[in-house]
């Protein structure tokens, strides 16, 4: 799955604060994510996150083709 820094991940299950959206700070063997509800930052292995992603929102989709 192609996840890049700056993307927003919509997950199948919510964070304990109730939000489903997470901002990707870093991607690689593991992801550094920021919850868009409570702003908590955490790192999670790629293997745990990829199966829990519902959709990826790419903010700069129109600017990537330039």
SEFIZA-3560 file (N, C-alpha, C; in Angstrom, 3 decimals):
REM SEFIZA-3560
<numar><xx>0.846</xx><yy>-1.172</yy><zz>0.000</zz><atom>N</atom></numar>
<numar><xx>0.000</xx><yy>0.000</yy><zz>0.000</zz><atom>CA</atom></numar>
<numar><xx>0.893</xx><yy>1.238</yy><zz>0.000</zz><atom>C</atom></numar>
<numar><xx>0.551</xx><yy>2.198</yy><zz>-0.831</zz><atom>N</atom></numar>
<numar><xx>1.357</xx><yy>3.404</yy><zz>-0.979</zz><atom>CA</atom></numar>
<numar><xx>0.857</xx><yy>4.480</yy><zz>-0.024</zz><atom>C</atom></numar>
<numar><xx>1.514</xx><yy>4.592</yy><zz>1.118</zz><atom>N</atom></numar>
<numar><xx>1.188</xx><yy>5.613</yy><zz>2.111</zz><atom>CA</atom></numar>
<numar><xx>2.402</xx><yy>6.515</yy><zz>2.247</zz><atom>C</atom></numar>
<numar><xx>2.176</xx><yy>7.825</yy><zz>2.111</zz><atom>N</atom></numar>
<numar><xx>3.265</xx><yy>8.790</yy><zz>2.149</zz><atom>CA</atom></numar>
<numar><xx>3.044</xx><yy>9.790</yy><zz>3.273</zz><atom>C</atom></numar>
<numar><xx>4.123</xx><yy>10.414</yy><zz>3.758</zz><atom>N</atom></numar>
<numar><xx>3.944</xx><yy>11.473</yy><zz>4.764</zz><atom>CA</atom></numar>
<numar><xx>3.034</xx><yy>12.575</yy><zz>4.223</zz><atom>C</atom></numar>
<numar><xx>2.138</xx><yy>13.047</yy><zz>5.054</zz><atom>N</atom></numar>
<numar><xx>1.170</xx><yy>14.057</yy><zz>4.647</zz><atom>CA</atom></numar>
<numar><xx>-0.197</xx><yy>13.485</yy><zz>4.333</zz><atom>C</atom></numar>
<numar><xx>-0.294</xx><yy>12.168</yy><zz>4.179</zz><atom>N</atom></numar>
<numar><xx>-1.581</xx><yy>11.527</yy><zz>3.932</zz><atom>CA</atom></numar>
<numar><xx>-2.389</xx><yy>11.462</yy><zz>5.220</zz><atom>C</atom></numar>
<numar><xx>-3.693</xx><yy>11.310</yy><zz>5.069</zz><atom>N</atom></numar>
<numar><xx>-4.582</xx><yy>11.089</yy><zz>6.202</zz><atom>CA</atom></numar>
<numar><xx>-5.162</xx><yy>9.693</yy><zz>6.054</zz><atom>C</atom></numar>
<numar><xx>-5.008</xx><yy>8.874</yy><zz>7.094</zz><atom>N</atom></numar>
<numar><xx>-5.526</xx><yy>7.511</yy><zz>7.087</zz><atom>CA</atom></numar>
<numar><xx>-6.852</xx><yy>7.481</yy><zz>7.823</zz><atom>C</atom></numar>
<numar><xx>-7.842</xx><yy>6.859</yy><zz>7.202</zz><atom>N</atom></numar>
<numar><xx>-9.124</xx><yy>6.617</yy><zz>7.855</zz><atom>CA</atom></numar>
<numar><xx>-9.117</xx><yy>5.140</yy><zz>8.240</zz><atom>C</atom></numar>
<numar><xx>-9.227</xx><yy>4.868</yy><zz>9.530</zz><atom>N</atom></numar>
<numar><xx>-9.098</xx><yy>3.517</yy><zz>10.046</zz><atom>CA</atom></numar>
<numar><xx>-10.460</xx><yy>2.857</yy><zz>10.242</zz><atom>C</atom></numar>
<numar><xx>-10.446</xx><yy>1.525</yy><zz>10.357</zz><atom>N</atom></numar>
<numar><xx>-11.676</xx><yy>0.765</yy><zz>10.587</zz><atom>CA</atom></numar>
<numar><xx>-12.180</xx><yy>0.922</yy><zz>12.019</zz><atom>C</atom></numar>
<numar><xx>-11.257</xx><yy>1.071</yy><zz>12.965</zz><atom>N</atom></numar>
<numar><xx>-11.624</xx><yy>1.227</yy><zz>14.369</zz><atom>CA</atom></numar>
<numar><xx>-11.117</xx><yy>2.573</yy><zz>14.874</zz><atom>C</atom></numar>
<numar><xx>-11.837</xx><yy>3.210</yy><zz>15.796</zz><atom>N</atom></numar>
<numar><xx>-11.425</xx><yy>4.539</yy><zz>16.260</zz><atom>CA</atom></numar>
<numar><xx>-10.307</xx><yy>4.493</yy><zz>17.297</zz><atom>C</atom></numar>
<numar><xx>-9.648</xx><yy>5.620</yy><zz>17.426</zz><atom>N</atom></numar>
<numar><xx>-8.691</xx><yy>5.869</yy><zz>18.506</zz><atom>CA</atom></numar>
<numar><xx>-9.518</xx><yy>5.984</yy><zz>19.800</zz><atom>C</atom></numar>
<numar><xx>-8.946</xx><yy>5.781</yy><zz>20.967</zz><atom>N</atom></numar>
<numar><xx>-9.725</xx><yy>5.919</yy><zz>22.206</zz><atom>CA</atom></numar>
<numar><xx>-10.431</xx><yy>7.267</yy><zz>22.361</zz><atom>C</atom></numar>
<numar><xx>-9.959</xx><yy>8.320</yy><zz>21.695</zz><atom>N</atom></numar>
<numar><xx>-10.634</xx><yy>9.621</yy><zz>21.785</zz><atom>CA</atom></numar>
<numar><xx>-11.885</xx><yy>9.668</yy><zz>20.905</zz><atom>C</atom></numar>
<numar><xx>-12.050</xx><yy>8.686</yy><zz>19.999</zz><atom>N</atom></numar>
<numar><xx>-13.250</xx><yy>8.620</yy><zz>19.169</zz><atom>CA</atom></numar>
<numar><xx>-13.055</xx><yy>8.971</yy><zz>17.705</zz><atom>C</atom></numar>
<numar><xx>-11.899</xx><yy>9.475</yy><zz>17.317</zz><atom>N</atom></numar>
<numar><xx>-11.654</xx><yy>9.843</yy><zz>15.924</zz><atom>CA</atom></numar>
<numar><xx>-11.112</xx><yy>8.659</yy><zz>15.125</zz><atom>C</atom></numar>
<numar><xx>-11.449</xx><yy>8.603</yy><zz>13.841</zz><atom>N</atom></numar>
<numar><xx>-10.994</xx><yy>7.552</yy><zz>12.929</zz><atom>CA</atom></numar>
<numar><xx>-9.841</xx><yy>8.013</yy><zz>12.039</zz><atom>C</atom></numar>
<numar><xx>-9.522</xx><yy>9.315</yy><zz>12.042</zz><atom>N</atom></numar>
<numar><xx>-8.542</xx><yy>9.873</yy><zz>11.118</zz><atom>CA</atom></numar>
<numar><xx>-7.205</xx><yy>10.096</yy><zz>11.807</zz><atom>C</atom></numar>
<numar><xx>-6.113</xx><yy>9.759</yy><zz>11.059</zz><atom>N</atom></numar>
<numar><xx>-4.754</xx><yy>9.922</yy><zz>11.554</zz><atom>CA</atom></numar>
<numar><xx>-3.896</xx><yy>10.535</yy><zz>10.461</zz><atom>C</atom></numar>
<numar><xx>-3.049</xx><yy>11.477</yy><zz>10.844</zz><atom>N</atom></numar>
<numar><xx>-2.120</xx><yy>12.143</yy><zz>9.930</zz><atom>CA</atom></numar>
<numar><xx>-0.806</xx><yy>11.374</yy><zz>9.930</zz><atom>C</atom></numar>
<numar><xx>-0.262</xx><yy>11.083</yy><zz>8.735</zz><atom>N</atom></numar>
<numar><xx>0.993</xx><yy>10.338</yy><zz>8.622</zz><atom>CA</atom></numar>
<numar><xx>2.159</xx><yy>11.319</yy><zz>8.699</zz><atom>C</atom></numar>
<numar><xx>2.991</xx><yy>11.174</yy><zz>9.735</zz><atom>N</atom></numar>
<numar><xx>4.174</xx><yy>12.006</yy><zz>9.900</zz><atom>CA</atom></numar>
<numar><xx>5.365</xx><yy>11.344</yy><zz>9.218</zz><atom>C</atom></numar>
<numar><xx>5.490</xx><yy>10.018</yy><zz>9.381</zz><atom>N</atom></numar>
<numar><xx>6.608</xx><yy>9.275</yy><zz>8.810</zz><atom>CA</atom></numar>
<numar><xx>6.111</xx><yy>7.909</yy><zz>8.382</zz><atom>C</atom></numar>
<numar><xx>6.615</xx><yy>7.409</yy><zz>7.258</zz><atom>N</atom></numar>
<numar><xx>6.285</xx><yy>6.055</yy><zz>6.828</zz><atom>CA</atom></numar>
<numar><xx>7.568</xx><yy>5.329</yy><zz>6.475</zz><atom>C</atom></numar>
<numar><xx>7.549</xx><yy>4.034</yy><zz>6.653</zz><atom>N</atom></numar>
<numar><xx>8.713</xx><yy>3.185</yy><zz>6.400</zz><atom>CA</atom></numar>
<numar><xx>8.382</xx><yy>1.806</yy><zz>6.930</zz><atom>C</atom></numar>
<numar><xx>9.300</xx><yy>1.193</yy><zz>7.669</zz><atom>N</atom></numar>
<numar><xx>9.026</xx><yy>-0.100</yy><zz>8.289</zz><atom>CA</atom></numar>
<numar><xx>7.945</xx><yy>0.045</yy><zz>9.358</zz><atom>C</atom></numar>
<numar><xx>7.845</xx><yy>1.257</yy><zz>9.922</zz><atom>N</atom></numar>
<numar><xx>6.767</xx><yy>1.555</yy><zz>10.854</zz><atom>CA</atom></numar>
<numar><xx>6.277</xx><yy>2.973</yy><zz>10.560</zz><atom>C</atom></numar>
<numar><xx>5.076</xx><yy>3.277</yy><zz>11.009</zz><atom>N</atom></numar>
<numar><xx>4.460</xx><yy>4.575</yy><zz>10.771</zz><atom>CA</atom></numar>
<numar><xx>4.491</xx><yy>5.406</yy><zz>12.038</zz><atom>C</atom></numar>
<numar><xx>4.736</xx><yy>6.706</yy><zz>11.873</zz><atom>N</atom></numar>
<numar><xx>4.535</xx><yy>7.650</yy><zz>12.971</zz><atom>CA</atom></numar>
<numar><xx>3.272</xx><yy>8.413</yy><zz>12.605</zz><atom>C</atom></numar>
<numar><xx>2.261</xx><yy>8.292</yy><zz>13.453</zz><atom>N</atom></numar>
<numar><xx>0.951</xx><yy>8.868</yy><zz>13.183</zz><atom>CA</atom></numar>
<numar><xx>0.591</xx><yy>9.898</yy><zz>14.244</zz><atom>C</atom></numar>
<numar><xx>-0.277</xx><yy>10.842</yy><zz>13.853</zz><atom>N</atom></numar>
<numar><xx>-0.841</xx><yy>11.814</yy><zz>14.797</zz><atom>CA</atom></numar>
<numar><xx>-2.357</xx><yy>11.723</yy><zz>14.691</zz><atom>C</atom></numar>
<numar><xx>-3.008</xx><yy>11.506</yy><zz>15.822</zz><atom>N</atom></numar>
<numar><xx>-4.468</xx><yy>11.468</yy><zz>15.855</zz><atom>CA</atom></numar>
<numar><xx>-4.991</xx><yy>12.874</yy><zz>15.572</zz><atom>C</atom></numar>
<numar><xx>-5.981</xx><yy>12.990</yy><zz>14.699</zz><atom>N</atom></numar>
<numar><xx>-6.537</xx><yy>14.295</yy><zz>14.363</zz><atom>CA</atom></numar>
<numar><xx>-7.568</xx><yy>14.762</yy><zz>15.383</zz><atom>C</atom></numar>
<numar><xx>-7.863</xx><yy>13.929</yy><zz>16.376</zz><atom>N</atom></numar>
<numar><xx>-8.785</xx><yy>14.331</yy><zz>17.433</zz><atom>CA</atom></numar>
<numar><xx>-8.071</xx><yy>14.902</yy><zz>18.636</zz><atom>C</atom></numar>
<numar><xx>-7.117</xx><yy>14.148</yy><zz>19.176</zz><atom>N</atom></numar>
<numar><xx>-6.454</xx><yy>14.544</yy><zz>20.425</zz><atom>CA</atom></numar>
<numar><xx>-4.994</xx><yy>14.945</yy><zz>20.222</zz><atom>C</atom></numar>
<numar><xx>-4.466</xx><yy>14.855</yy><zz>19.006</zz><atom>N</atom></numar>
<numar><xx>-3.088</xx><yy>15.228</yy><zz>18.644</zz><atom>CA</atom></numar>
<numar><xx>-2.011</xx><yy>14.366</yy><zz>19.275</zz><atom>C</atom></numar>
<numar><xx>-2.358</xx><yy>13.207</yy><zz>19.783</zz><atom>N</atom></numar>
<numar><xx>-1.351</xx><yy>12.292</yy><zz>20.324</zz><atom>CA</atom></numar>
<numar><xx>-0.571</xx><yy>11.681</yy><zz>19.173</zz><atom>C</atom></numar>
<numar><xx>0.756</xx><yy>11.584</yy><zz>19.333</zz><atom>N</atom></numar>
<numar><xx>1.619</xx><yy>10.975</yy><zz>18.325</zz><atom>CA</atom></numar>
<numar><xx>2.107</xx><yy>9.628</yy><zz>18.828</zz><atom>C</atom></numar>
<numar><xx>2.185</xx><yy>8.648</yy><zz>17.904</zz><atom>N</atom></numar>
<numar><xx>2.631</xx><yy>7.309</yy><zz>18.270</zz><atom>CA</atom></numar>
<numar><xx>3.190</xx><yy>6.612</yy><zz>17.047</zz><atom>C</atom></numar>
<numar><xx>3.973</xx><yy>5.560</yy><zz>17.295</zz><atom>N</atom></numar>
<numar><xx>4.553</xx><yy>4.760</yy><zz>16.220</zz><atom>CA</atom></numar>
<numar><xx>3.949</xx><yy>3.371</yy><zz>16.258</zz><atom>C</atom></numar>
<numar><xx>3.651</xx><yy>2.841</yy><zz>15.059</zz><atom>N</atom></numar>
<numar><xx>3.038</xx><yy>1.526</yy><zz>14.922</zz><atom>CA</atom></numar>
<numar><xx>3.726</xx><yy>0.804</yy><zz>13.766</zz><atom>C</atom></numar>
<numar><xx>4.035</xx><yy>-0.497</yy><zz>13.919</zz><atom>N</atom></numar>
<numar><xx>4.631</xx><yy>-1.253</yy><zz>12.808</zz><atom>CA</atom></numar>
<numar><xx>3.711</xx><yy>-1.291</yy><zz>11.587</zz><atom>C</atom></numar>
<numar><xx>4.317</xx><yy>-1.272</yy><zz>10.404</zz><atom>N</atom></numar>
<numar><xx>3.560</xx><yy>-1.293</yy><zz>9.145</zz><atom>CA</atom></numar>
<numar><xx>2.615</xx><yy>-2.483</yy><zz>9.067</zz><atom>C</atom></numar>
<numar><xx>3.056</xx><yy>-3.643</yy><zz>9.541</zz><atom>N</atom></numar>
<numar><xx>2.237</xx><yy>-4.856</yy><zz>9.459</zz><atom>CA</atom></numar>
<numar><xx>0.929</xx><yy>-4.727</yy><zz>10.243</zz><atom>C</atom></numar>
<numar><xx>0.931</xx><yy>-3.974</yy><zz>11.340</zz><atom>N</atom></numar>
<numar><xx>-0.285</xx><yy>-3.796</yy><zz>12.136</zz><atom>CA</atom></numar>
<numar><xx>-1.231</xx><yy>-2.773</yy><zz>11.522</zz><atom>C</atom></numar>
<numar><xx>-0.673</xx><yy>-1.753</yy><zz>10.859</zz><atom>N</atom></numar>
<numar><xx>-1.499</xx><yy>-0.669</yy><zz>10.338</zz><atom>CA</atom></numar>
<numar><xx>-2.145</xx><yy>-0.997</yy><zz>8.999</zz><atom>C</atom></numar>
<numar><xx>-1.414</xx><yy>-1.650</yy><zz>8.091</zz><atom>N</atom></numar>
<numar><xx>-1.925</xx><yy>-1.856</yy><zz>6.729</zz><atom>CA</atom></numar>
<numar><xx>-3.236</xx><yy>-2.627</yy><zz>6.697</zz><atom>C</atom></numar>
<numar><xx>-3.429</xx><yy>-3.564</yy><zz>7.608</zz><atom>N</atom></numar>
<numar><xx>-4.677</xx><yy>-4.326</yy><zz>7.612</zz><atom>CA</atom></numar>
<numar><xx>-5.835</xx><yy>-3.542</yy><zz>8.230</zz><atom>C</atom></numar>
<numar><xx>-5.557</xx><yy>-2.443</yy><zz>8.914</zz><atom>N</atom></numar>
<numar><xx>-6.587</xx><yy>-1.672</yy><zz>9.610</zz><atom>CA</atom></numar>
<numar><xx>-6.998</xx><yy>-0.404</yy><zz>8.880</zz><atom>C</atom></numar>
<numar><xx>-6.376</xx><yy>-0.137</yy><zz>7.725</zz><atom>N</atom></numar>
<numar><xx>-6.687</xx><yy>1.082</yy><zz>6.967</zz><atom>CA</atom></numar>
<numar><xx>-7.960</xx><yy>0.871</yy><zz>6.159</zz><atom>C</atom></numar>
<numar><xx>-8.902</xx><yy>1.804</yy><zz>6.298</zz><atom>N</atom></numar>
<numar><xx>-10.132</xx><yy>1.774</yy><zz>5.519</zz><atom>CA</atom></numar>
<numar><xx>-9.946</xx><yy>2.551</yy><zz>4.210</zz><atom>C</atom></numar>
<numar><xx>-9.333</xx><yy>3.744</yy><zz>4.302</zz><atom>N</atom></numar>
<numar><xx>-9.050</xx><yy>4.528</yy><zz>3.106</zz><atom>CA</atom></numar>
<numar><xx>-7.907</xx><yy>5.498</yy><zz>3.380</zz><atom>C</atom></numar>
<numar><xx>-7.313</xx><yy>6.012</yy><zz>2.292</zz><atom>N</atom></numar>
<numar><xx>-6.224</xx><yy>6.973</yy><zz>2.372</zz><atom>CA</atom></numar>
<numar><xx>-6.695</xx><yy>8.245</yy><zz>1.676</zz><atom>C</atom></numar>
<numar><xx>-6.574</xx><yy>9.369</yy><zz>2.375</zz><atom>N</atom></numar>
<numar><xx>-6.924</xx><yy>10.665</yy><zz>1.795</zz><atom>CA</atom></numar>
<numar><xx>-5.615</xx><yy>11.393</yy><zz>1.522</zz><atom>C</atom></numar>
<numar><xx>-5.400</xx><yy>11.718</yy><zz>0.266</zz><atom>N</atom></numar>
<numar><xx>-4.174</xx><yy>12.404</yy><zz>-0.137</zz><atom>CA</atom></numar>
<numar><xx>-4.536</xx><yy>13.861</yy><zz>-0.404</zz><atom>C</atom></numar>
<numar><xx>-4.053</xx><yy>14.765</yy><zz>0.433</zz><atom>N</atom></numar>
<numar><xx>-4.402</xx><yy>16.185</yy><zz>0.349</zz><atom>CA</atom></numar>
<numar><xx>-3.901</xx><yy>16.842</yy><zz>-0.933</zz><atom>C</atom></numar>
<numar><xx>-2.693</xx><yy>16.510</yy><zz>-1.375</zz><atom>N</atom></numar>
<numar><xx>-2.086</xx><yy>17.182</yy><zz>-2.516</zz><atom>CA</atom></numar>
<numar><xx>-2.108</xx><yy>16.323</yy><zz>-3.768</zz><atom>C</atom></numar>
<numar><xx>-3.202</xx><yy>15.643</yy><zz>-4.037</zz><atom>N</atom></numar>
<numar><xx>-3.288</xx><yy>14.752</yy><zz>-5.184</zz><atom>CA</atom></numar>
<numar><xx>-3.142</xx><yy>15.510</yy><zz>-6.507</zz><atom>C</atom></numar>
<numar><xx>-3.700</xx><yy>16.729</yy><zz>-6.593</zz><atom>N</atom></numar>
<numar><xx>-3.608</xx><yy>17.470</yy><zz>-7.844</zz><atom>CA</atom></numar>
<numar><xx>-2.223</xx><yy>18.068</yy><zz>-8.062</zz><atom>C</atom></numar>
<numar><xx>-1.422</xx><yy>18.240</yy><zz>-7.003</zz><atom>N</atom></numar>
<numar><xx>-0.095</xx><yy>18.832</yy><zz>-7.142</zz><atom>CA</atom></numar>
<numar><xx>0.997</xx><yy>17.791</yy><zz>-7.405</zz><atom>C</atom></numar>
<numar><xx>0.710</xx><yy>16.518</yy><zz>-7.287</zz><atom>N</atom></numar>
<numar><xx>1.724</xx><yy>15.496</yy><zz>-7.455</zz><atom>CA</atom></numar>
<numar><xx>2.070</xx><yy>15.262</yy><zz>-8.913</zz><atom>C</atom></numar>
<numar><xx>1.222</xx><yy>15.645</yy><zz>-9.847</zz><atom>N</atom></numar>
<numar><xx>1.479</xx><yy>15.410</yy><zz>-11.253</zz><atom>CA</atom></numar>
<numar><xx>2.307</xx><yy>16.529</yy><zz>-11.890</zz><atom>C</atom></numar>
<numar><xx>2.657</xx><yy>17.554</yy><zz>-11.143</zz><atom>N</atom></numar>
<numar><xx>3.416</xx><yy>18.684</yy><zz>-11.701</zz><atom>CA</atom></numar>
<numar><xx>4.871</xx><yy>18.367</yy><zz>-11.847</zz><atom>C</atom></numar>
//
